[in-house]
Amino acid sequence: MRRHPRRGEAGRQVTQGAAERGASERGAEVGRRIGVGLMYGLFKPRVLGSWRVPARGPVILAVNHSHNVDGPMVMGVAPRPTHFLIKKEAFIGPLGSFLGAIGQVEVDRSVADRTAITRALGVLEQGGVLGIFPEGTRGEGDFASLRAGLAYFAVRSGAPIVPVAVLGSTDRRGRLIKQLPPLRSRVDVVFGDPFEAGDGSGRRTRKALDEATVRIQERLSAHLENARRLTGR
Protein backbone atom coordinates (compact mmCIF):
# COMPACT_ATOMS: atom_id res chain seq x y z
CA MET A 1 0.00 0.00 0.00
CA ARG A 2 1.32 3.37 -0.91
CA ARG A 3 1.94 5.60 2.09
CA HIS A 4 0.38 9.05 1.92
CA PRO A 5 2.78 11.92 2.66
CA ARG A 6 2.66 13.24 6.19
CA ARG A 7 1.62 16.83 6.75
CA GLY A 8 4.34 19.05 5.35
CA GLU A 9 6.04 16.20 3.51
CA ALA A 10 4.23 16.86 0.21
CA GLY A 11 5.23 20.49 0.43
CA ARG A 12 8.85 19.55 0.97
CA GLN A 13 8.71 17.23 -2.07
CA VAL A 14 7.35 20.04 -4.26
CA THR A 15 9.96 22.43 -2.93
CA GLN A 16 12.72 19.89 -3.56
CA GLY A 17 11.47 19.29 -7.13
CA ALA A 18 11.40 23.01 -7.82
CA ALA A 19 14.90 23.36 -6.39
CA GLU A 20 16.18 20.54 -8.62
CA ARG A 21 14.60 22.12 -11.70
CA GLY A 22 16.09 25.47 -10.78
CA ALA A 23 19.52 23.91 -10.34
CA SER A 24 19.17 22.13 -13.69
CA GLU A 25 18.27 25.38 -15.45
CA ARG A 26 21.21 27.17 -13.85
CA GLY A 27 23.43 24.29 -14.88
CA ALA A 28 22.21 24.52 -18.49
CA GLU A 29 23.05 28.23 -18.50
CA VAL A 30 26.55 27.41 -17.25
CA GLY A 31 26.80 24.81 -20.01
CA ARG A 32 25.72 27.38 -22.59
CA ARG A 33 28.43 29.80 -21.46
CA ILE A 34 31.06 27.08 -21.55
CA GLY A 35 29.83 26.10 -25.01
CA VAL A 36 30.11 29.70 -26.21
CA GLY A 37 33.73 29.87 -25.10
CA LEU A 38 34.73 26.51 -26.51
CA MET A 39 32.88 26.60 -29.81
CA TYR A 40 33.85 30.16 -30.71
CA GLY A 41 37.36 29.58 -29.40
CA LEU A 42 38.01 26.36 -31.33
CA PHE A 43 35.96 26.90 -34.48
CA LYS A 44 34.28 29.63 -36.52
CA PRO A 45 30.55 29.08 -36.15
CA ARG A 46 28.28 30.87 -38.60
CA VAL A 47 24.82 31.08 -37.08
CA LEU A 48 21.75 31.79 -39.19
CA GLY A 49 18.20 32.29 -37.95
CA SER A 50 18.78 32.04 -34.19
CA TRP A 51 16.15 34.77 -33.82
CA ARG A 52 13.58 32.18 -34.85
CA VAL A 53 13.90 30.42 -31.49
CA PRO A 54 11.03 31.70 -29.30
CA ALA A 55 12.42 33.94 -26.56
CA ARG A 56 10.36 32.25 -23.85
CA GLY A 57 8.21 29.20 -23.26
CA PRO A 58 8.85 25.53 -24.01
CA VAL A 59 10.74 24.74 -27.22
CA ILE A 60 12.17 21.58 -28.77
CA LEU A 61 15.31 21.91 -30.88
CA ALA A 62 15.41 19.06 -33.42
CA VAL A 63 19.06 18.76 -34.49
CA ASN A 64 20.60 16.62 -37.22
CA HIS A 65 23.48 14.53 -35.95
CA SER A 66 26.56 13.54 -37.93
CA HIS A 67 29.39 14.44 -35.51
CA ASN A 68 30.05 14.44 -31.77
CA VAL A 69 30.58 18.19 -31.85
CA ASP A 70 27.01 18.89 -33.04
CA GLY A 71 25.46 18.94 -29.57
CA PRO A 72 28.08 21.18 -27.93
CA MET A 73 27.97 23.44 -31.00
CA VAL A 74 24.22 23.99 -30.68
CA MET A 75 24.53 24.49 -26.92
CA GLY A 76 27.11 27.19 -27.57
CA VAL A 77 25.28 29.10 -30.30
CA ALA A 78 21.63 28.70 -29.27
CA PRO A 79 20.14 31.87 -27.75
CA ARG A 80 18.76 29.96 -24.75
CA PRO A 81 20.14 27.30 -22.38
CA THR A 82 19.46 23.83 -23.80
CA HIS A 83 18.91 20.47 -22.10
CA PHE A 84 19.89 17.71 -24.52
CA LEU A 85 18.78 14.11 -24.32
CA ILE A 86 22.13 12.29 -24.32
CA LYS A 87 22.76 8.54 -24.43
CA LYS A 88 23.66 6.98 -21.09
CA GLU A 89 26.94 5.65 -22.51
CA ALA A 90 28.29 9.21 -22.38
CA PHE A 91 27.55 9.51 -18.65
CA ILE A 92 30.73 7.80 -17.48
CA GLY A 93 33.20 9.10 -14.91
CA PRO A 94 34.00 12.82 -14.80
CA LEU A 95 32.22 13.46 -18.11
CA GLY A 96 29.00 12.00 -16.74
CA SER A 97 29.19 14.19 -13.65
CA PHE A 98 29.86 17.23 -15.81
CA LEU A 99 26.92 16.53 -18.15
CA GLY A 100 24.60 16.12 -15.19
CA ALA A 101 25.87 19.33 -13.61
CA ILE A 102 25.09 21.35 -16.75
CA GLY A 103 21.51 20.10 -16.94
CA GLN A 104 21.77 17.43 -19.63
CA VAL A 105 19.37 14.48 -19.54
CA GLU A 106 20.69 10.91 -19.49
CA VAL A 107 18.63 8.46 -21.54
CA ASP A 108 18.81 4.69 -22.01
CA ARG A 109 17.99 4.19 -25.69
CA SER A 110 17.47 0.44 -25.34
CA VAL A 111 14.28 0.76 -23.26
CA ALA A 112 11.39 3.13 -22.63
CA ASP A 113 13.36 5.17 -20.10
CA ARG A 114 10.64 6.59 -17.85
CA THR A 115 13.07 8.61 -15.76
CA ALA A 116 14.45 10.35 -18.85
CA ILE A 117 10.95 10.89 -20.23
CA THR A 118 9.80 12.46 -16.97
CA ARG A 119 12.84 14.73 -16.80
CA ALA A 120 12.51 15.80 -20.43
CA LEU A 121 8.81 16.59 -20.03
CA GLY A 122 9.70 18.47 -16.86
CA VAL A 123 12.06 20.70 -18.83
CA LEU A 124 9.23 21.60 -21.21
CA GLU A 125 6.65 22.00 -18.45
CA GLN A 126 8.92 24.57 -16.84
CA GLY A 127 9.20 26.49 -20.11
CA GLY A 128 12.70 25.29 -20.96
CA VAL A 129 14.46 24.22 -24.15
CA LEU A 130 14.84 20.50 -24.89
CA GLY A 131 17.41 19.41 -27.48
CA ILE A 132 16.78 16.16 -29.36
CA PHE A 133 18.64 14.26 -32.06
CA PRO A 134 15.53 12.79 -33.74
CA GLU A 135 17.53 10.23 -35.69
CA GLY A 136 18.43 8.65 -32.37
CA THR A 137 22.11 8.18 -33.12
CA ARG A 138 24.95 9.74 -35.06
CA GLY A 139 24.77 9.02 -38.79
CA GLU A 140 24.44 10.87 -42.07
CA GLY A 141 22.62 13.72 -40.36
CA ASP A 142 20.00 13.91 -43.12
CA PHE A 143 16.83 13.30 -41.07
CA ALA A 144 16.16 10.26 -43.29
CA SER A 145 15.00 8.05 -40.43
CA LEU A 146 13.35 9.44 -37.32
CA ARG A 147 12.49 7.73 -34.07
CA ALA A 148 9.10 8.34 -32.47
CA GLY A 149 10.51 10.13 -29.41
CA LEU A 150 10.46 13.61 -30.94
CA ALA A 151 6.80 13.28 -31.96
CA TYR A 152 5.89 12.02 -28.49
CA PHE A 153 7.49 14.94 -26.67
CA ALA A 154 6.09 17.49 -29.11
CA VAL A 155 2.52 16.14 -29.08
CA ARG A 156 2.50 15.44 -25.34
CA SER A 157 3.86 18.87 -24.36
CA GLY A 158 2.43 20.98 -27.16
CA ALA A 159 5.86 22.66 -27.47
CA PRO A 160 6.83 23.96 -30.92
CA ILE A 161 9.70 22.31 -32.76
CA VAL A 162 12.54 24.41 -34.16
CA PRO A 163 14.56 22.49 -36.79
CA VAL A 164 18.33 22.96 -36.55
CA ALA A 165 20.83 21.99 -39.23
CA VAL A 166 24.52 21.68 -38.31
CA LEU A 167 26.62 21.63 -41.48
CA GLY A 168 30.35 21.36 -42.00
CA SER A 169 31.29 19.41 -38.89
CA THR A 170 32.17 16.32 -40.96
CA ASP A 171 33.78 18.01 -43.98
CA ARG A 172 37.34 17.37 -42.79
CA ARG A 173 39.11 15.75 -39.86
CA GLY A 174 41.41 17.74 -37.61
CA ARG A 175 45.15 17.22 -37.86
CA LEU A 176 45.87 17.37 -34.13
CA ILE A 177 42.64 15.81 -32.85
CA LYS A 178 41.14 13.44 -35.40
CA GLN A 179 37.81 13.27 -33.54
CA LEU A 180 37.17 16.99 -34.09
CA PRO A 181 36.82 19.23 -37.15
CA PRO A 182 39.99 21.22 -37.95
CA LEU A 183 40.64 24.06 -35.54
CA ARG A 184 39.20 27.41 -36.69
CA SER A 185 37.18 25.70 -39.42
CA ARG A 186 33.73 27.04 -40.24
CA VAL A 187 30.67 25.20 -39.00
CA ASP A 188 27.25 26.46 -40.04
CA VAL A 189 24.26 26.23 -37.70
CA VAL A 190 20.91 27.12 -39.28
CA PHE A 191 17.75 27.50 -37.20
CA GLY A 192 14.39 27.12 -38.94
CA ASP A 193 10.89 28.38 -38.31
CA PRO A 194 9.09 26.84 -35.31
CA PHE A 195 6.14 24.58 -36.10
CA GLU A 196 3.56 22.47 -34.28
CA ALA A 197 3.81 18.70 -34.68
CA GLY A 198 0.24 17.81 -33.74
CA ASP A 199 -2.84 18.06 -35.95
CA GLY A 200 -4.73 20.19 -33.45
CA SER A 201 -6.92 17.32 -32.22
CA GLY A 202 -4.93 16.68 -29.06
CA ARG A 203 -4.81 12.93 -29.86
CA ARG A 204 -1.87 10.95 -28.46
CA THR A 205 -2.62 7.57 -30.04
CA ARG A 206 -0.01 5.53 -31.89
CA LYS A 207 -1.63 6.56 -35.18
CA ALA A 208 -1.49 10.24 -34.19
CA LEU A 209 2.20 9.92 -33.27
CA ASP A 210 2.98 8.12 -36.53
CA GLU A 211 1.23 10.88 -38.49
CA ALA A 212 3.09 13.52 -36.47
CA THR A 213 6.41 11.79 -37.22
CA VAL A 214 5.68 11.97 -40.96
CA ARG A 215 4.87 15.69 -40.70
CA ILE A 216 7.99 16.33 -38.65
CA GLN A 217 10.23 14.47 -41.09
CA GLU A 218 8.86 16.48 -44.01
CA ARG A 219 9.52 19.77 -42.20
CA LEU A 220 13.01 18.76 -41.03
CA SER A 221 14.03 17.49 -44.47
CA ALA A 222 12.78 20.69 -46.11
CA HIS A 223 14.71 22.77 -43.59
CA LEU A 224 17.90 20.80 -44.18
CA GLU A 225 17.59 21.28 -47.94
CA ASN A 226 17.05 25.00 -47.46
CA ALA A 227 20.00 25.23 -45.05
CA ARG A 228 22.28 23.56 -47.56
CA ARG A 229 21.15 25.96 -50.23
CA LEU A 230 21.72 28.98 -47.98
CA THR A 231 25.19 27.88 -46.87
CA GLY A 232 26.37 26.22 -50.07
CA ARG A 233 27.15 23.02 -48.16
C-alpha positions as a Markdown table, in Angstrom:
| # | Residue | x | y | z |
|---|---|---|---|---|
| 1 | Met | 0.0 | 0.0 | 0.0 |
| 2 | Arg | 1.3 | 3.4 | -0.9 |
| 3 | Arg | 1.9 | 5.6 | 2.1 |
| 4 | His | 0.4 | 9.1 | 1.9 |
| 5 | Pro | 2.8 | 11.9 | 2.7 |
| 6 | Arg | 2.7 | 13.2 | 6.2 |
| 7 | Arg | 1.6 | 16.8 | 6.7 |
| 8 | Gly | 4.3 | 19.1 | 5.3 |
| 9 | Glu | 6.0 | 16.2 | 3.5 |
| 10 | Ala | 4.2 | 16.9 | 0.2 |
| 11 | Gly | 5.2 | 20.5 | 0.4 |
| 12 | Arg | 8.9 | 19.5 | 1.0 |
| 13 | Gln | 8.7 | 17.2 | -2.1 |
| 14 | Val | 7.3 | 20.0 | -4.3 |
| 15 | Thr | 10.0 | 22.4 | -2.9 |
| 16 | Gln | 12.7 | 19.9 | -3.6 |
| 17 | Gly | 11.5 | 19.3 | -7.1 |
| 18 | Ala | 11.4 | 23.0 | -7.8 |
| 19 | Ala | 14.9 | 23.4 | -6.4 |
| 20 | Glu | 16.2 | 20.5 | -8.6 |
| 21 | Arg | 14.6 | 22.1 | -11.7 |
| 22 | Gly | 16.1 | 25.5 | -10.8 |
| 23 | Ala | 19.5 | 23.9 | -10.3 |
| 24 | Ser | 19.2 | 22.1 | -13.7 |
| 25 | Glu | 18.3 | 25.4 | -15.5 |
| 26 | Arg | 21.2 | 27.2 | -13.9 |
| 27 | Gly | 23.4 | 24.3 | -14.9 |
| 28 | Ala | 22.2 | 24.5 | -18.5 |
| 29 | Glu | 23.1 | 28.2 | -18.5 |
| 30 | Val | 26.5 | 27.4 | -17.3 |
| 31 | Gly | 26.8 | 24.8 | -20.0 |
| 32 | Arg | 25.7 | 27.4 | -22.6 |
| 33 | Arg | 28.4 | 29.8 | -21.5 |
| 34 | Ile | 31.1 | 27.1 | -21.6 |
| 35 | Gly | 29.8 | 26.1 | -25.0 |
| 36 | Val | 30.1 | 29.7 | -26.2 |
| 37 | Gly | 33.7 | 29.9 | -25.1 |
| 38 | Leu | 34.7 | 26.5 | -26.5 |
| 39 | Met | 32.9 | 26.6 | -29.8 |
| 40 | Tyr | 33.9 | 30.2 | -30.7 |
| 41 | Gly | 37.4 | 29.6 | -29.4 |
| 42 | Leu | 38.0 | 26.4 | -31.3 |
| 43 | Phe | 36.0 | 26.9 | -34.5 |
| 44 | Lys | 34.3 | 29.6 | -36.5 |
| 45 | Pro | 30.5 | 29.1 | -36.1 |
| 46 | Arg | 28.3 | 30.9 | -38.6 |
| 47 | Val | 24.8 | 31.1 | -37.1 |
| 48 | Leu | 21.7 | 31.8 | -39.2 |
| 49 | Gly | 18.2 | 32.3 | -37.9 |
| 50 | Ser | 18.8 | 32.0 | -34.2 |
| 51 | Trp | 16.1 | 34.8 | -33.8 |
| 52 | Arg | 13.6 | 32.2 | -34.9 |
| 53 | Val | 13.9 | 30.4 | -31.5 |
| 54 | Pro | 11.0 | 31.7 | -29.3 |
| 55 | Ala | 12.4 | 33.9 | -26.6 |
| 56 | Arg | 10.4 | 32.2 | -23.9 |
| 57 | Gly | 8.2 | 29.2 | -23.3 |
| 58 | Pro | 8.8 | 25.5 | -24.0 |
| 59 | Val | 10.7 | 24.7 | -27.2 |
| 60 | Ile | 12.2 | 21.6 | -28.8 |
| 61 | Leu | 15.3 | 21.9 | -30.9 |
| 62 | Ala | 15.4 | 19.1 | -33.4 |
| 63 | Val | 19.1 | 18.8 | -34.5 |
| 64 | Asn | 20.6 | 16.6 | -37.2 |
| 65 | His | 23.5 | 14.5 | -35.9 |
| 66 | Ser | 26.6 | 13.5 | -37.9 |
| 67 | His | 29.4 | 14.4 | -35.5 |
| 68 | Asn | 30.1 | 14.4 | -31.8 |
| 69 | Val | 30.6 | 18.2 | -31.8 |
| 70 | Asp | 27.0 | 18.9 | -33.0 |
| 71 | Gly | 25.5 | 18.9 | -29.6 |
| 72 | Pro | 28.1 | 21.2 | -27.9 |
| 73 | Met | 28.0 | 23.4 | -31.0 |
| 74 | Val | 24.2 | 24.0 | -30.7 |
| 75 | Met | 24.5 | 24.5 | -26.9 |
| 76 | Gly | 27.1 | 27.2 | -27.6 |
| 77 | Val | 25.3 | 29.1 | -30.3 |
| 78 | Ala | 21.6 | 28.7 | -29.3 |
| 79 | Pro | 20.1 | 31.9 | -27.8 |
| 80 | Arg | 18.8 | 30.0 | -24.8 |
| 81 | Pro | 20.1 | 27.3 | -22.4 |
| 82 | Thr | 19.5 | 23.8 | -23.8 |
| 83 | His | 18.9 | 20.5 | -22.1 |
| 84 | Phe | 19.9 | 17.7 | -24.5 |
| 85 | Leu | 18.8 | 14.1 | -24.3 |
| 86 | Ile | 22.1 | 12.3 | -24.3 |
| 87 | Lys | 22.8 | 8.5 | -24.4 |
| 88 | Lys | 23.7 | 7.0 | -21.1 |
| 89 | Glu | 26.9 | 5.7 | -22.5 |
| 90 | Ala | 28.3 | 9.2 | -22.4 |
| 91 | Phe | 27.6 | 9.5 | -18.6 |
| 92 | Ile | 30.7 | 7.8 | -17.5 |
| 93 | Gly | 33.2 | 9.1 | -14.9 |
| 94 | Pro | 34.0 | 12.8 | -14.8 |
| 95 | Leu | 32.2 | 13.5 | -18.1 |
| 96 | Gly | 29.0 | 12.0 | -16.7 |
| 97 | Ser | 29.2 | 14.2 | -13.6 |
| 98 | Phe | 29.9 | 17.2 | -15.8 |
| 99 | Leu | 26.9 | 16.5 | -18.1 |
| 100 | Gly | 24.6 | 16.1 | -15.2 |
| 101 | Ala | 25.9 | 19.3 | -13.6 |
| 102 | Ile | 25.1 | 21.3 | -16.8 |
| 103 | Gly | 21.5 | 20.1 | -16.9 |
| 104 | Gln | 21.8 | 17.4 | -19.6 |
| 105 | Val | 19.4 | 14.5 | -19.5 |
| 106 | Glu | 20.7 | 10.9 | -19.5 |
| 107 | Val | 18.6 | 8.5 | -21.5 |
| 108 | Asp | 18.8 | 4.7 | -22.0 |
| 109 | Arg | 18.0 | 4.2 | -25.7 |
| 110 | Ser | 17.5 | 0.4 | -25.3 |
| 111 | Val | 14.3 | 0.8 | -23.3 |
| 112 | Ala | 11.4 | 3.1 | -22.6 |
| 113 | Asp | 13.4 | 5.2 | -20.1 |
| 114 | Arg | 10.6 | 6.6 | -17.9 |
| 115 | Thr | 13.1 | 8.6 | -15.8 |
| 116 | Ala | 14.5 | 10.3 | -18.8 |
| 117 | Ile | 10.9 | 10.9 | -20.2 |
| 118 | Thr | 9.8 | 12.5 | -17.0 |
| 119 | Arg | 12.8 | 14.7 | -16.8 |
| 120 | Ala | 12.5 | 15.8 | -20.4 |
| 121 | Leu | 8.8 | 16.6 | -20.0 |
| 122 | Gly | 9.7 | 18.5 | -16.9 |
| 123 | Val | 12.1 | 20.7 | -18.8 |
| 124 | Leu | 9.2 | 21.6 | -21.2 |
| 125 | Glu | 6.6 | 22.0 | -18.4 |
| 126 | Gln | 8.9 | 24.6 | -16.8 |
| 127 | Gly | 9.2 | 26.5 | -20.1 |
| 128 | Gly | 12.7 | 25.3 | -21.0 |
| 129 | Val | 14.5 | 24.2 | -24.2 |
| 130 | Leu | 14.8 | 20.5 | -24.9 |
| 131 | Gly | 17.4 | 19.4 | -27.5 |
| 132 | Ile | 16.8 | 16.2 | -29.4 |
| 133 | Phe | 18.6 | 14.3 | -32.1 |
| 134 | Pro | 15.5 | 12.8 | -33.7 |
| 135 | Glu | 17.5 | 10.2 | -35.7 |
| 136 | Gly | 18.4 | 8.6 | -32.4 |
| 137 | Thr | 22.1 | 8.2 | -33.1 |
| 138 | Arg | 25.0 | 9.7 | -35.1 |
| 139 | Gly | 24.8 | 9.0 | -38.8 |
| 140 | Glu | 24.4 | 10.9 | -42.1 |
| 141 | Gly | 22.6 | 13.7 | -40.4 |
| 142 | Asp | 20.0 | 13.9 | -43.1 |
| 143 | Phe | 16.8 | 13.3 | -41.1 |
| 144 | Ala | 16.2 | 10.3 | -43.3 |
| 145 | Ser | 15.0 | 8.1 | -40.4 |
| 146 | Leu | 13.4 | 9.4 | -37.3 |
| 147 | Arg | 12.5 | 7.7 | -34.1 |
| 148 | Ala | 9.1 | 8.3 | -32.5 |
| 149 | Gly | 10.5 | 10.1 | -29.4 |
| 150 | Leu | 10.5 | 13.6 | -30.9 |
| 151 | Ala | 6.8 | 13.3 | -32.0 |
| 152 | Tyr | 5.9 | 12.0 | -28.5 |
| 153 | Phe | 7.5 | 14.9 | -26.7 |
| 154 | Ala | 6.1 | 17.5 | -29.1 |
| 155 | Val | 2.5 | 16.1 | -29.1 |
| 156 | Arg | 2.5 | 15.4 | -25.3 |
| 157 | Ser | 3.9 | 18.9 | -24.4 |
| 158 | Gly | 2.4 | 21.0 | -27.2 |
| 159 | Ala | 5.9 | 22.7 | -27.5 |
| 160 | Pro | 6.8 | 24.0 | -30.9 |
| 161 | Ile | 9.7 | 22.3 | -32.8 |
| 162 | Val | 12.5 | 24.4 | -34.2 |
| 163 | Pro | 14.6 | 22.5 | -36.8 |
| 164 | Val | 18.3 | 23.0 | -36.5 |
| 165 | Ala | 20.8 | 22.0 | -39.2 |
| 166 | Val | 24.5 | 21.7 | -38.3 |
| 167 | Leu | 26.6 | 21.6 | -41.5 |
| 168 | Gly | 30.3 | 21.4 | -42.0 |
| 169 | Ser | 31.3 | 19.4 | -38.9 |
| 170 | Thr | 32.2 | 16.3 | -41.0 |
| 171 | Asp | 33.8 | 18.0 | -44.0 |
| 172 | Arg | 37.3 | 17.4 | -42.8 |
| 173 | Arg | 39.1 | 15.8 | -39.9 |
| 174 | Gly | 41.4 | 17.7 | -37.6 |
| 175 | Arg | 45.1 | 17.2 | -37.9 |
| 176 | Leu | 45.9 | 17.4 | -34.1 |
| 177 | Ile | 42.6 | 15.8 | -32.8 |
| 178 | Lys | 41.1 | 13.4 | -35.4 |
| 179 | Gln | 37.8 | 13.3 | -33.5 |
| 180 | Leu | 37.2 | 17.0 | -34.1 |
| 181 | Pro | 36.8 | 19.2 | -37.2 |
| 182 | Pro | 40.0 | 21.2 | -38.0 |
| 183 | Leu | 40.6 | 24.1 | -35.5 |
| 184 | Arg | 39.2 | 27.4 | -36.7 |
| 185 | Ser | 37.2 | 25.7 | -39.4 |
| 186 | Arg | 33.7 | 27.0 | -40.2 |
| 187 | Val | 30.7 | 25.2 | -39.0 |
| 188 | Asp | 27.2 | 26.5 | -40.0 |
| 189 | Val | 24.3 | 26.2 | -37.7 |
| 190 | Val | 20.9 | 27.1 | -39.3 |
| 191 | Phe | 17.7 | 27.5 | -37.2 |
| 192 | Gly | 14.4 | 27.1 | -38.9 |
| 193 | Asp | 10.9 | 28.4 | -38.3 |
| 194 | Pro | 9.1 | 26.8 | -35.3 |
| 195 | Phe | 6.1 | 24.6 | -36.1 |
| 196 | Glu | 3.6 | 22.5 | -34.3 |
| 197 | Ala | 3.8 | 18.7 | -34.7 |
| 198 | Gly | 0.2 | 17.8 | -33.7 |
| 199 | Asp | -2.8 | 18.1 | -35.9 |
| 200 | Gly | -4.7 | 20.2 | -33.5 |
| 201 | Ser | -6.9 | 17.3 | -32.2 |
| 202 | Gly | -4.9 | 16.7 | -29.1 |
| 203 | Arg | -4.8 | 12.9 | -29.9 |
| 204 | Arg | -1.9 | 10.9 | -28.5 |
| 205 | Thr | -2.6 | 7.6 | -30.0 |
| 206 | Arg | 0.0 | 5.5 | -31.9 |
| 207 | Lys | -1.6 | 6.6 | -35.2 |
| 208 | Ala | -1.5 | 10.2 | -34.2 |
| 209 | Leu | 2.2 | 9.9 | -33.3 |
| 210 | Asp | 3.0 | 8.1 | -36.5 |
| 211 | Glu | 1.2 | 10.9 | -38.5 |
| 212 | Ala | 3.1 | 13.5 | -36.5 |
| 213 | Thr | 6.4 | 11.8 | -37.2 |
| 214 | Val | 5.7 | 12.0 | -41.0 |
| 215 | Arg | 4.9 | 15.7 | -40.7 |
| 216 | Ile | 8.0 | 16.3 | -38.7 |
| 217 | Gln | 10.2 | 14.5 | -41.1 |
| 218 | Glu | 8.9 | 16.5 | -44.0 |
| 219 | Arg | 9.5 | 19.8 | -42.2 |
| 220 | Leu | 13.0 | 18.8 | -41.0 |
| 221 | Ser | 14.0 | 17.5 | -44.5 |
| 222 | Ala | 12.8 | 20.7 | -46.1 |
| 223 | His | 14.7 | 22.8 | -43.6 |
| 224 | Leu | 17.9 | 20.8 | -44.2 |
| 225 | Glu | 17.6 | 21.3 | -47.9 |
| 226 | Asn | 17.0 | 25.0 | -47.5 |
| 227 | Ala | 20.0 | 25.2 | -45.0 |
| 228 | Arg | 22.3 | 23.6 | -47.6 |
| 229 | Arg | 21.2 | 26.0 | -50.2 |
| 230 | Leu | 21.7 | 29.0 | -48.0 |
| 231 | Thr | 25.2 | 27.9 | -46.9 |
| 232 | Gly | 26.4 | 26.2 | -50.1 |
| 233 | Arg | 27.2 | 23.0 | -48.2 |
